[in-house]
């Protein structure tokens, strides 16, 4: 579901939020990898209003060969 997600890391960073689009994979954390957790804070109905995910210093997308890993939004 598209929306604003709360992101909880494995002890190295405080909770923060990101806007993610339906159908994309949840990003992984560069430091805690798959131990990062996502919780929907608020859904967004108009997907076209959400910009695509951009990698950050903390979060990165999965590579194509890793597409079987991680859950989809």
Beta strands, then each sheet from edge to edge (+ up, - down):
strand 1: 3-8
strand 2: 16-20
strand 3: 28-29
strand 4: 37-43
strand 5: 59-60
sheet 1: 2+ 1- 4+
sheet 2: 3+ 5-
end
